[in-house]
Amino acid sequence: ATSEYISGSRWYDLQAFRAINQALGRVIRYRGDYGALFLLDSRWSDPKYAQQLAPWLQPFMARVDATHFSEVDCIVKQHFQT
């Protein structure tokens, strides 16, 4: 018999991803909106986590070594200049 229930751990993961997606969606709500979102946690470089982000956001993700903030600064400036 296959259980139709998810584990407690999976439930908490799903709730956390839902909350993160809601928070990110509050930055960019409408077509003409713009903003920069920073996920400063190494777990987001793991596809298992990154795939849980909203599909509209995934093509815009850039993984950058956070120890080099000047690189992050440069990428953000270039993005908003185009």
PyMOL commands that set and color helices and strands:
alter all, ss='L'
color gray80, all
select helices_A, chain A and resi 8-25+42-45+47-50+58-60+69-81
alter helices_A, ss='H'
color red, helices_A
deselect
rebuild
show_as cartoon
